[in-house]
Amino acid sequence: MERDYLHIAIRAAIEAGQEILKIYSQPFKTVYKDDKSPLTEADLVSNKILVGYLEQTGIPIISEELVQANYAIRKRWNRCWIIDPLDGTKEFIKKNGEFTVNVALVENGITIFGVIYAPALYDLYYTDATKTNAYKLHITTTDHLETRLFKAQDKITPSKPSKAFINVVASKSHLNDATLKFITKLKSKYDTVTTLSKGSSLKFCLVAEGKADIYPRFAPTMEWDTAAGQAICEAVGVHVIDMETKKSMLYNRENLLNNHFLVTKNG
């Protein structure tokens, strides 16, 4: 059953991404929500497509662009989808290509699998249905897509630990003093510390595929920003640690606002 759900999630993410690109290539309007976060037509179109696919499973959905069910209801959910129809709306508006569609299935607070599609890059990151492997597929055509999934040559793996070198990926739009202090501390432990910035959940993907070693996030995020990325990281043995509990982040919590967290190969 999980494999069927995963295929639905992949198809949904890609179709949503294709519609996002149509809007991306044209002039579009931006409005701002009460929390000052931006919203575009692409967010809403993507949400409609994702919900249309995922509702077929009968599993409830937590989405950035839906009114959230009260926790008295949500806490009775054994499983739920957690989706971000357009993660990195600021990057979308800047037209730098670093935005994604995020889909994750969660059971009892733990990610079961995750899918991240970067439409402007044509890159699909996804786990298998048991979250034991993660893959990256460059998609120039969706023809025969399902026969091209789960190939050994597409598996991604994190980088090997080094005592001399560490590569830090940080948020392109939310780099703050706490993150800069963290990076400074690393410089006392490693001979070489390099940094790169990236938008959206692509930061998780960079650690999972070995292009970065660690991702500190000391600024606000919501569950839909992180669930899919956490699933992909966990599938390759990378940890997403809640800085308050010092344990793996859990989902469908009463408060959907995440604590600060650290994506690291060290548990």
Beta strands, then each sheet from edge to edge (+ up, - down):
strand 1: 30-32
strand 2: 38-40
strand 3: 61-63
strand 4: 79-87
strand 5: 100-107
strand 6: 110-118
strand 7: 123-127
strand 8: 134-138
strand 9: 165-171
strand 10: 192-198
strand 11: 214-217
strand 12: 239-242
strand 13: 261-264
sheet 1: 1+ 2-
sheet 2: 3+ 4+ 5- 6+ 7- 8+
sheet 3: 9+ 10+
sheet 4: 11+ 13- 12+
end
